[in-house]
Amino acid sequence: MSSPALAALAALPQAELKTIFESDPDRLSKLVLSHGPLRFDWSKTHLTDDLVDGFLKLAQEQDFTGRREALFAGEAVNNTEGRAAEHTAQRGVGNADSVALAKALHNRTRALIDAIEAEALGPIRHILHIGIGGSALGPDLIVDALGGDGMRYDVAIVSNVDGTALEKAMDAFDPDATLIAIASKTFTTSETMLNAASAINWMVEAGVEDPYGKVIALTAAPDKAMEWGVDETRILPFPESVGGRYSLWSSIGFPAALALGWDAFESLLEGAAAMDRHFQLTDPRENIPLIAAFVDQYYARVLGCETRALFAYDERLALLPSYLQQLEMESNGKSVKLDGSPVDGPTAPITWGGVGTDAQHAVFQLLHQGTILTPVEFIASIEPGNALDPAHHRALLVNCFAQGAALMRGKDNADPARAYAGNRPSTTILMDDVNPEALGALIAFYEHRTFANAVLMGINPYDQFGVELGKEIAKSIEANGPTGFDPSTMALIEIALGE
């Protein structure tokens, strides 16, 4: 390891979790931190005073404070593309000019929502949101988590270019009462634009008068949207400095703001802004996203764990693992540092997970008795998302807490097939409730945790060149046919496409 601080961390002795608890009676006061509606418990991880001190040295070595200041100042922290990363400005925290611009654009979004509610575009009952990646995952998570009985419109969020997904949404909606939101930063994303064209054709075939008049464009390229046929009054722009996977706070969040109401969307922003201020102003030793990154770095970089599992013990957060897969792996799945030199060790682990007690009957066998050490993260809410017998929510929470205890404690048995090794780490995040403020704070926590991990590794979390090569090859096949490829690819194209 080229980093002296990281090498020193790797040289520290390792102790079992039960031993760590026995030797440190103050462990909970050190490793349980609260922020507003969120409580973070890292006590069942292997983090110790010595490890925290070592990671603080690593943060200093990697200039965590300086890079954090650059992020909030609106400097070009995305060095490979020469851009700032100003998603916090969308929440009111950051460079003053960028915050003012975000406020103006939010006012524009709210004015259009007011017009839609007043039926300026005709009676609307359905929202068909078309995007992919961050242009779909964020709105989908927010609508699914916060919708419930409070949804004011039917919402379908379509990302897959597979026509089956779009057809299912169109079959459920009345084209005369549907609003189409097209979300694309460049307004050239191939999958999104193909789906958008098919949605317009659906309206045309249904006899909708002026289908383009039912389209809202959410983009950082308004000129492209106008060329495509969207009137300027129905284009909701966002700045180029807002990355796709960090964009739900911008106009990309339009379907959530419309379906849930502006007050809910504003509370989401306020919850995120509170976490922004915590991350920006809190000392590293008590900085929640940074401490979480210390845990991540210990298991990925020091112990070599290749995966991290996330289990939401709340049906409202069912889409959170998918959302975090993009946020974490697209951000930190890199192999070079800021200066282009190779990374000295592993970077982002594979993020995977599931929901509550369902996952217990699917993958927890491996977590408890498998040979692969996997750090686990549990997320639960004190308040239930349903009005059924409280026994349901009690059983859900009891199962969540029991799994963390079992992973750590283990159990001896004379029959090795029935023995549990224990000493398996977990983190628990406990929310007061799954409401807009808490969800905003939770997502902002994960964003800053991702950035903190990138700083500790010396990489750029804001580019994503790895997603481009496959798409370039797909475009080449569409444009030039199946020429110049390996025999396997040529055979697949011939068999499936007849070319």
C-alpha positions as CSV (number, residue, x, y, z in Angstrom):
1,M,0.0,0.0,0.0
2,S,1.5,3.3,-1.1
3,S,-0.5,5.2,1.6
4,P,1.5,5.3,4.9
5,A,-1.8,5.8,6.9
6,L,-3.5,2.9,5.1
7,A,-0.5,0.6,5.7
8,A,-0.5,1.5,9.4
9,L,-4.2,0.6,9.5
10,A,-3.6,-2.7,7.9
11,A,-0.9,-3.5,10.5
12,L,-3.3,-3.0,13.5
13,P,-4.3,-6.1,15.4
14,Q,-7.8,-7.5,14.8
15,A,-10.1,-8.5,17.6
16,E,-13.4,-10.3,17.7
17,L,-16.6,-8.2,18.1
18,K,-17.5,-9.8,21.5
19,T,-14.0,-9.0,22.8
20,I,-14.2,-5.4,21.6
21,F,-17.5,-4.9,23.4
22,E,-16.2,-6.5,26.6
23,S,-13.1,-4.3,26.6
24,D,-14.8,-1.0,25.9
25,P,-17.9,-0.2,28.1
26,D,-18.2,3.2,26.4
27,R,-18.5,1.7,23.0
28,L,-22.1,2.8,22.4
29,S,-21.4,6.5,23.3
30,K,-18.6,6.5,20.8
31,L,-20.1,4.7,17.9
32,V,-23.8,5.6,18.0
33,L,-24.4,9.0,16.5
34,S,-27.8,10.7,15.8
35,H,-28.7,13.4,13.4
36,G,-32.3,14.7,13.3
37,P,-34.6,11.8,12.5
38,L,-31.7,9.3,12.0
39,R,-29.7,7.2,14.4
40,F,-26.5,5.4,13.2
41,D,-25.1,2.5,15.1
42,W,-21.6,1.2,14.1
43,S,-21.0,-0.5,17.4
44,K,-21.3,-4.0,15.8
45,T,-18.5,-3.2,13.4
46,H,-14.8,-3.8,14.1
47,L,-14.2,-0.1,14.4
48,T,-12.0,0.7,17.5
49,D,-10.4,3.8,18.9
50,D,-7.1,2.9,17.2
51,L,-8.8,2.4,13.9
52,V,-10.7,5.7,14.1
53,D,-7.5,7.5,14.9
54,G,-5.8,5.7,12.0
55,F,-8.5,6.7,9.6
56,L,-8.5,10.3,10.8
57,K,-4.8,10.3,9.8
58,L,-5.8,8.8,6.4
59,A,-8.4,11.6,6.0
60,Q,-5.7,14.2,6.8
61,E,-3.3,12.5,4.4
62,Q,-5.9,12.6,1.6
63,D,-6.9,16.3,2.4
64,F,-10.4,15.4,3.3
65,T,-11.1,18.9,4.7
66,G,-9.7,20.6,1.5
67,R,-11.7,18.4,-0.8
68,R,-14.9,18.9,1.2
69,E,-14.4,22.7,1.0
70,A,-13.9,22.5,-2.7
71,L,-17.1,20.5,-3.1
72,F,-19.3,23.0,-1.3
73,A,-17.5,26.0,-2.9
74,G,-18.5,24.8,-6.3
75,E,-15.0,24.1,-7.5
76,A,-14.3,21.6,-10.3
77,V,-14.0,18.5,-8.1
78,N,-14.9,16.4,-11.2
79,N,-11.4,16.9,-12.6
80,T,-11.7,14.6,-15.6
81,E,-14.6,16.5,-17.0
82,G,-13.7,19.9,-15.5
83,R,-17.0,20.3,-13.7
84,A,-18.2,21.1,-10.2
85,A,-20.6,18.7,-8.5
86,E,-23.3,21.0,-7.2
87,H,-26.2,18.7,-6.1
88,T,-26.0,20.3,-2.6
89,A,-26.8,23.7,-4.1
90,Q,-30.1,22.2,-5.2
91,R,-30.8,21.9,-1.5
92,G,-29.7,25.4,-0.6
93,V,-26.2,24.6,0.6
94,G,-23.1,25.6,-1.4
95,N,-21.8,28.3,-3.8
96,A,-24.1,31.4,-3.4
97,D,-24.7,31.9,-7.1
98,S,-25.4,28.2,-7.6
99,V,-27.9,28.2,-4.7
100,A,-29.7,31.3,-6.2
101,L,-29.9,29.6,-9.6
102,A,-31.3,26.4,-8.0
103,K,-33.9,28.4,-6.2
104,A,-35.0,30.1,-9.4
105,L,-35.2,26.8,-11.2
106,H,-37.2,25.3,-8.4
107,N,-39.6,28.2,-8.6
108,R,-40.0,27.5,-12.3
109,T,-40.8,23.9,-11.5
110,R,-43.3,24.9,-8.8
111,A,-45.0,27.3,-11.2
112,L,-45.5,24.6,-13.8
113,I,-46.9,22.3,-11.2
114,D,-49.3,24.9,-10.2
115,A,-50.4,25.3,-13.8
116,I,-50.8,21.5,-14.2
117,E,-52.9,21.4,-11.0
118,A,-55.1,24.1,-12.5
119,E,-55.6,21.9,-15.6
120,A,-53.7,24.3,-17.9
121,L,-52.7,21.1,-19.8
122,G,-56.1,19.6,-19.5
123,P,-57.3,17.1,-16.9
124,I,-54.3,15.0,-15.8
125,R,-54.6,11.8,-13.8
126,H,-51.5,9.9,-14.9
127,I,-47.7,10.7,-15.0
128,L,-45.6,8.7,-17.4
129,H,-42.0,9.5,-16.4
130,I,-39.3,8.3,-18.9
131,G,-35.6,8.2,-18.1
132,I,-32.8,5.9,-17.2
133,G,-30.1,5.7,-14.5
134,G,-30.2,8.6,-12.2
135,S,-33.0,10.1,-14.2
136,A,-35.3,7.3,-13.1
137,L,-33.9,5.6,-10.0
138,G,-34.2,8.7,-7.8
139,P,-37.8,9.7,-8.7
140,D,-38.8,6.0,-8.5
141,L,-37.4,5.7,-5.0
142,I,-39.0,8.8,-3.8
143,V,-42.4,8.1,-5.2
144,D,-42.4,4.5,-4.0
145,A,-41.2,5.4,-0.5
146,L,-43.5,8.4,0.1
147,G,-46.5,7.7,-2.1
148,G,-48.8,5.4,-0.3
149,D,-52.4,6.8,0.1
150,G,-51.2,10.4,-0.5
151,M,-50.5,10.0,-4.2
152,R,-52.4,12.7,-6.2
153,Y,-51.7,11.1,-9.6
154,D,-50.9,7.6,-10.9
155,V,-47.2,7.5,-11.6
156,A,-45.3,5.0,-13.9
157,I,-41.5,5.4,-14.1
158,V,-40.1,3.6,-17.2
159,S,-36.4,3.2,-17.7
160,N,-35.8,-0.1,-19.5
161,V,-35.6,0.1,-23.3
162,D,-37.4,-3.3,-23.3
163,G,-40.8,-2.3,-24.8
164,T,-42.6,-4.6,-22.3
165,A,-42.0,-2.1,-19.5
166,L,-43.4,0.8,-21.5
167,E,-46.3,-1.2,-22.9
168,K,-47.4,-2.2,-19.4
169,A,-47.5,1.5,-18.3
170,M,-49.3,2.6,-21.4
171,D,-51.9,-0.2,-21.0
172,A,-52.7,1.1,-17.5
173,F,-53.1,4.8,-18.5
174,D,-55.7,6.9,-20.4
175,P,-53.6,8.7,-23.1
176,D,-55.9,11.7,-23.0
177,A,-55.3,12.1,-19.2
178,T,-51.5,11.4,-19.3
179,L,-48.6,13.7,-18.8
180,I,-45.3,12.5,-20.2
181,A,-42.1,13.6,-18.4
182,I,-38.9,13.0,-20.4
183,A,-35.8,13.1,-18.2
184,S,-32.4,13.1,-19.9
185,K,-29.5,15.3,-19.0
186,T,-28.3,15.5,-22.6
187,F,-31.7,14.8,-24.2
188,T,-29.9,12.4,-26.4
189,T,-29.9,9.2,-24.2
190,S,-30.8,6.5,-26.7
191,E,-32.9,4.3,-24.5
192,T,-34.9,7.3,-23.2
193,M,-35.5,8.9,-26.6
194,L,-36.7,5.6,-28.1
195,N,-39.1,5.2,-25.2
196,A,-40.2,8.8,-25.6
197,A,-40.9,8.4,-29.3
198,S,-43.0,5.3,-28.7
199,A,-45.0,7.2,-26.0
200,I,-45.7,10.0,-28.5
201,N,-46.8,7.4,-31.1
202,W,-49.1,5.9,-28.5
203,M,-50.8,9.3,-28.0
204,V,-51.0,9.9,-31.7
205,E,-52.6,6.5,-32.4
206,A,-55.1,7.2,-29.6
207,G,-56.1,10.5,-31.3
208,V,-54.7,12.8,-28.6
209,E,-54.8,16.4,-29.9
210,D,-51.3,17.9,-29.7
211,P,-49.4,15.1,-28.0
212,Y,-46.3,17.3,-27.6
213,G,-48.4,19.6,-25.6
214,K,-48.6,16.9,-22.9
215,V,-44.8,16.6,-22.7
216,I,-42.5,18.0,-19.9
217,A,-38.8,18.0,-20.5
218,L,-36.4,17.6,-17.6
219,T,-32.9,18.3,-18.9
220,A,-29.6,20.2,-18.8
221,A,-29.9,20.7,-22.6
222,P,-33.0,22.8,-23.2
223,D,-32.0,23.5,-26.8
224,K,-32.1,19.8,-27.6
225,A,-35.5,19.4,-26.0
226,M,-36.9,22.3,-28.1
227,E,-35.4,20.7,-31.2
228,W,-37.2,17.5,-30.3
229,G,-40.5,19.4,-30.1
230,V,-41.1,20.5,-26.5
231,D,-42.2,24.1,-26.0
232,E,-39.8,26.2,-24.0
233,T,-42.5,26.8,-21.4
234,R,-42.6,23.1,-20.6
235,I,-38.9,22.6,-20.3
236,L,-37.5,22.4,-16.7
237,P,-33.7,22.8,-16.9
238,F,-31.1,21.9,-14.4
239,P,-27.4,22.9,-14.3
240,E,-24.7,20.9,-16.1
241,S,-22.9,20.7,-12.7
242,V,-25.6,18.4,-11.3
243,G,-24.6,14.8,-12.0
244,G,-27.3,12.3,-13.1
245,R,-27.2,10.1,-10.0
246,Y,-27.3,13.2,-7.8
247,S,-30.1,14.9,-9.7
248,L,-33.4,13.9,-8.0
249,W,-33.2,17.2,-6.1
250,S,-33.4,19.2,-9.3
251,S,-36.2,19.2,-11.9
252,I,-35.5,15.4,-12.3
253,G,-37.6,15.2,-9.1
254,F,-40.6,16.7,-11.0
255,P,-42.8,13.6,-11.0
256,A,-42.3,13.2,-7.2
257,A,-43.0,16.9,-6.6
258,L,-46.2,16.7,-8.7
259,A,-47.5,13.4,-7.4
260,L,-46.7,14.1,-3.7
261,G,-47.2,17.8,-3.6
262,W,-44.6,20.6,-3.4
263,D,-44.6,20.7,0.4
264,A,-43.4,17.1,0.5
265,F,-40.7,17.8,-2.0
266,E,-39.6,20.9,-0.1
267,S,-39.4,18.8,3.1
268,L,-37.2,16.3,1.2
269,L,-34.9,19.1,0.2
270,E,-34.8,20.5,3.8
271,G,-33.9,17.1,5.2
272,A,-31.1,16.7,2.8
273,A,-29.8,20.2,3.5
274,A,-29.6,19.5,7.2
275,M,-27.4,16.5,6.4
276,D,-25.3,18.8,4.0
277,R,-24.7,21.2,6.9
278,H,-23.7,18.4,9.2
279,F,-21.2,17.0,6.7
280,Q,-19.9,20.4,5.8
281,L,-19.4,21.8,9.3
282,T,-18.9,18.8,11.7
283,D,-15.5,17.8,13.0
284,P,-14.2,14.6,11.3
285,R,-14.3,12.6,14.5
286,E,-18.1,13.1,14.8
287,N,-18.9,13.4,11.1
288,I,-21.5,10.8,10.3
289,P,-20.8,10.2,6.5
290,L,-17.1,10.2,7.2
291,I,-17.3,7.6,10.0
292,A,-19.5,5.5,7.8
293,A,-16.7,5.7,5.1
294,F,-14.2,4.6,7.7
295,V,-16.2,1.4,8.2
296,D,-16.5,0.9,4.4
297,Q,-12.7,1.4,4.0
298,Y,-11.8,-1.0,6.7
299,Y,-13.8,-3.9,5.3
300,A,-13.1,-3.2,1.6
301,R,-9.5,-1.9,1.7
302,V,-8.0,-3.5,4.8
303,L,-9.9,-6.9,5.0
304,G,-10.6,-7.2,1.3
305,C,-14.4,-7.7,1.5
306,E,-15.7,-7.5,-2.1
307,T,-19.4,-7.0,-1.3
308,R,-21.6,-4.9,1.1
309,A,-25.1,-6.0,1.8
310,L,-28.0,-3.6,2.5
311,F,-31.3,-4.8,3.9
312,A,-34.3,-2.4,4.3
313,Y,-36.6,-3.7,7.0
314,D,-39.4,-1.5,5.6
315,E,-41.3,-2.1,2.4
316,R,-41.3,1.6,1.7
317,L,-37.5,1.4,1.2
318,A,-37.7,-1.6,-1.2
319,L,-36.0,0.4,-4.0
320,L,-33.2,1.8,-1.9
321,P,-30.7,-1.1,-2.6
322,S,-31.1,-0.5,-6.4
323,Y,-30.7,3.2,-5.9
324,L,-27.5,2.8,-3.9
325,Q,-26.1,0.3,-6.4
326,Q,-25.8,3.1,-9.0
327,L,-24.8,5.8,-6.5
328,E,-22.0,3.7,-5.0
329,M,-20.7,1.5,-7.8
330,E,-21.0,4.1,-10.6
331,S,-19.3,6.7,-8.4
332,N,-16.5,4.7,-6.9
333,G,-16.1,1.7,-9.2
334,K,-12.8,3.1,-10.5
335,S,-9.3,1.9,-11.0
336,V,-7.3,5.1,-11.3
337,K,-6.7,8.0,-8.9
338,L,-7.3,11.7,-9.5
339,D,-3.9,12.0,-11.2
340,G,-4.5,9.0,-13.5
341,S,-2.2,6.6,-11.6
342,P,-3.5,3.2,-10.7
343,V,-5.4,2.8,-7.4
344,D,-3.3,0.9,-4.8
345,G,-5.9,-1.7,-3.8
346,P,-9.6,-2.4,-4.1
347,T,-12.2,0.5,-4.5
348,A,-16.0,0.2,-4.2
349,P,-17.3,-3.1,-3.1
350,I,-20.3,-4.6,-4.9
351,T,-23.5,-3.2,-3.3
352,W,-26.4,-5.6,-3.1
353,G,-29.4,-6.3,-0.8
354,G,-33.1,-6.8,-0.4
355,V,-36.0,-6.2,1.8
356,G,-36.7,-7.3,5.4
357,T,-37.8,-10.7,6.3
358,D,-38.0,-11.8,2.7
359,A,-34.2,-11.7,2.5
360,Q,-33.8,-13.7,5.6
361,H,-35.3,-16.7,3.8
362,A,-33.2,-16.1,0.7
363,V,-29.6,-15.0,1.3
364,F,-29.0,-14.9,5.1
365,Q,-27.7,-18.5,5.0
366,L,-24.6,-17.3,3.3
367,L,-24.3,-14.3,5.6
368,H,-24.4,-16.4,8.8
369,Q,-22.6,-19.6,7.7
370,G,-20.9,-18.9,4.4
371,T,-17.2,-18.5,3.8
372,I,-17.4,-14.9,2.4
373,L,-17.3,-12.1,5.0
374,T,-19.9,-9.5,4.1
375,P,-20.5,-6.4,6.1
376,V,-24.3,-5.9,6.5
377,E,-26.3,-2.7,6.8
378,F,-29.8,-2.8,8.3
379,I,-32.2,0.1,7.9
380,A,-35.5,0.2,9.8
381,S,-38.1,2.8,10.9
382,I,-39.6,3.2,14.4
383,E,-43.0,4.2,12.9
384,P,-44.7,1.6,10.7
385,G,-45.9,2.3,7.2
386,N,-49.3,0.6,7.7
387,A,-52.3,0.7,10.0
388,L,-52.5,-3.0,10.6
389,D,-52.1,-4.7,14.0
390,P,-48.9,-3.4,15.6
391,A,-47.7,-7.0,15.9
392,H,-46.7,-6.8,12.2
393,H,-44.2,-3.9,12.8
394,R,-43.0,-5.3,16.1
395,A,-42.2,-8.6,14.4
396,L,-40.4,-6.7,11.6
397,L,-38.2,-4.7,14.0
398,V,-37.5,-7.7,16.3
399,N,-36.3,-9.7,13.2
400,C,-34.1,-6.8,12.1
401,F,-32.4,-6.4,15.5
402,A,-32.1,-10.2,16.0
403,Q,-30.2,-10.6,12.8
404,G,-27.6,-8.1,13.8
405,A,-27.2,-9.7,17.2
406,A,-26.9,-13.2,15.7
407,L,-24.3,-12.1,13.1
408,M,-22.2,-10.8,15.9
409,R,-22.8,-13.4,18.6
410,G,-22.8,-16.6,16.6
411,K,-23.5,-19.9,18.3
412,D,-21.4,-23.0,19.1
413,N,-22.7,-26.4,18.3
414,A,-21.1,-29.9,18.4
415,D,-22.6,-30.4,15.0
416,P,-20.6,-28.1,12.7
417,A,-23.5,-27.8,10.2
418,R,-25.5,-26.1,13.0
419,A,-22.7,-23.9,14.3
420,Y,-22.5,-20.1,13.7
421,A,-19.1,-18.5,13.7
422,G,-20.3,-15.1,14.7
423,N,-17.9,-12.1,14.6
424,R,-19.7,-10.8,11.5
425,P,-20.2,-7.1,11.3
426,S,-23.3,-5.0,10.8
427,T,-24.4,-1.4,10.9
428,T,-28.0,-0.4,11.9
429,I,-29.6,2.9,10.7
430,L,-32.8,3.6,12.6
431,M,-35.2,6.2,11.2
432,D,-38.0,7.9,13.2
433,D,-40.2,7.4,10.2
434,V,-40.0,7.1,6.5
435,N,-41.2,10.7,5.8
436,P,-39.8,13.3,3.4
437,E,-37.4,15.0,5.9
438,A,-35.9,11.7,7.0
439,L,-35.6,10.2,3.5
440,G,-34.0,13.4,2.3
441,A,-31.4,13.2,5.1
442,L,-30.8,9.5,4.5
443,I,-30.1,9.9,0.8
444,A,-27.9,12.9,1.4
445,F,-26.0,10.8,3.9
446,Y,-25.3,8.2,1.3
447,E,-24.2,10.8,-1.2
448,H,-21.7,12.3,1.2
449,R,-20.6,8.8,2.4
450,T,-19.8,8.0,-1.3
451,F,-17.8,11.2,-1.6
452,A,-15.9,10.6,1.6
453,N,-15.0,7.1,0.4
454,A,-13.7,8.6,-2.8
455,V,-11.6,11.1,-0.9
456,L,-10.0,8.4,1.3
457,M,-9.1,6.5,-1.9
458,G,-7.9,9.5,-3.9
459,I,-10.4,9.0,-6.7
460,N,-13.0,11.0,-8.6
461,P,-16.5,9.8,-7.8
462,Y,-18.2,12.2,-10.3
463,D,-17.4,10.7,-13.7
464,Q,-18.7,7.5,-15.2
465,F,-16.7,6.6,-18.3
466,G,-17.1,2.9,-17.6
467,V,-20.8,3.0,-18.8
468,E,-19.9,4.2,-22.3
469,L,-18.0,1.5,-24.2
470,G,-20.8,-1.0,-24.3
471,K,-23.2,1.7,-25.5
472,E,-20.7,2.8,-28.2
473,I,-20.5,-0.8,-29.5
474,A,-24.3,-1.1,-29.5
475,K,-24.5,2.1,-31.6
476,S,-21.9,0.7,-33.9
477,I,-23.9,-2.4,-34.5
478,E,-27.1,-0.4,-35.2
479,A,-25.3,1.9,-37.6
480,N,-22.8,-0.5,-39.4
481,G,-24.2,-3.9,-38.8
482,P,-22.4,-6.9,-37.2
483,T,-18.9,-6.4,-38.6
484,G,-15.5,-6.7,-37.0
485,F,-16.6,-8.4,-33.8
486,D,-15.5,-11.6,-32.1
487,P,-17.0,-14.9,-33.3
488,S,-19.2,-15.2,-30.2
489,T,-20.8,-11.8,-30.6
490,M,-21.2,-12.4,-34.4
491,A,-23.0,-15.7,-33.7
492,L,-25.4,-14.1,-31.1
493,I,-26.3,-11.3,-33.5
494,E,-26.9,-13.8,-36.3
495,I,-29.1,-16.1,-34.3
496,A,-31.2,-13.5,-32.5
497,L,-31.4,-10.8,-35.1
498,G,-31.0,-12.7,-38.3
499,E,-28.2,-10.4,-39.5
